[in-house]
Structures are given as structure tokens and as C-alpha cells.
Amino acid sequence: MILPFIEPEDDIYINLCVLLLLIGALAKTSRGTLKLNNNRMHVFLYLLKNPTALNKVLGVLGKGNVILQDRDTYSVTSISPNVDPLFDREALKSLLSVLVAKKLVSVTYKEDDGFFYILSESGESAISNLNDEYLIEVKKLCEKLKGLSSHTESQLNKTINRIIRMEAV
């Protein structure tokens, strides 16, 4: 008999909440410049779900670090991170399509840079109600991710690749 078990990383509701928090924190700069396109969102979502990788990226780029929980530091995921999500664009697209369909996220298209995402009024209202302990931790990680928004997508990708290669050795 196989018992049904849902991995938290695969739960659609948790992932929708995490993505809403990510968009809420990183969609725009303080000057209102749109910053969160598909590529950046994909990288940032990976880093949110892998706090040890986030810590290493922050360290390499000179942005400090995050105080991690023991479960983040001593888990199987931190010891042997799954890099498959870095290559799975469909999961992010499906999450975004749900948020757009529910009118929680608005989309803007720029010809050279692609689609950019910002929270709608109902999206902002929704994230104000996300007060679960795990989601509060995600909010804190999003604040640390703001320090990476000044780096180009290329710099972020190179840094992550370097960290993955160091872990493989």
C-alpha cells in the first residue's frame, strides 16, 4: 500500500504564496523600474527554495548572508541540492498563469526584455494576509534577495553555475 504524501515543495498553494511574496518584494525598484521578468523570477525562486544556495550567492557577490534555520543547513536538500528546477520553466509558467488568471498579478511587456510582473491591488491585499511562520521566513529571504536585483541576469547565472560546480567537486 502506497500512502499519499505531498512534498511541500510541490504543493501548488505554497508555491503560489511564495511566488506572490517574491513578486511583491522584487517587482520594482524604489524608483519604480520594473525588474522582475521570467528569467530573474526563475533564478530568485530557485534561491528562495534553496536558502543554502542563496547564502553562497550572497557571499560570493558580497551581499552578506542569511541566518539559516537548522533544517535549512542540515537537510538532504542543502547537502545535495536539486538543480532540476533551474531547468524547469513550465512549472513557473503554470504558477504565473494561475496568478494572472486570478488577477493577483499584472503583466507588462517590453519588447527587448520580455514580460515583467507586478502585484495588482488584490495581489497586494492577498500578501498582507500571508502570516504563516514559513511565509514570514520567505518574506525575510525576499528582503535579502533585493540586494541581488542590481546584478544582471548573466552575473546571477554565472554565480549560481560556479556554486553548483563547487558543490559537485
Residue, then its C-alpha position, 0 to 999 in steps of 0.5 A: m500500500i502506497l500512502p499519499f504524501i505531498e512534498p511541500e515543495d510541490d504543493i501548488y498553494i505554497n508555491l503560489c504564496v511564495l511566488l506572490l511574496l517574491i513578486g511583491a518584494l522584487a517587482k520594482t525598484s524604489r524608483g519604480t523600474l520594473k525588474l522582475n521578468n521570467n528569467r530573474m523570477h526563475v533564478f530568485l525562486y530557485l534561491l528562495k527554495n534553496p536558502t543554502a544556495l542563496n547564502k553562497v550567492l550572497g557571499v560570493l557577490g558580497k551581499g552578506n548572508v542569511i541566518l539559516q534555520d537548522r533544517d535549512t543547513y542540515s537537510v538532504t536538500s542543502i547537502s545535495p541540492n536539486v538543480d532540476p528546477l533551474f531547468d524547469r520553466e513550465a512549472l513557473k509558467s503554470l504558477l504565473s498563469v494561475l496568478v494572472a488568471k486570478k488577477l493577483v498579478s499584472v503583466t507588462y511587456k517590453e519588447d527587448d526584455g520580455f514580460f515583467y510582473i507586478l502585484s495588482e491591488s488584490g495581489e497586494s491585499a492577498i500578501s498582507n494576509l500571508n502570516d504563516e511562520y514559513l511565509i514570514e521566513v520567505k518574506k525575510l529571504c525576499e528582503k535579502l534577495k533585493g540586494l541581488s536585483s542590481h546584478t544582471e541576469s548573466q552575473l546571477n547565472k554565472t554565480i549560481n553555475r560556479i556554486i553548483r560546480m563547487e558543490a559537485v567537486 
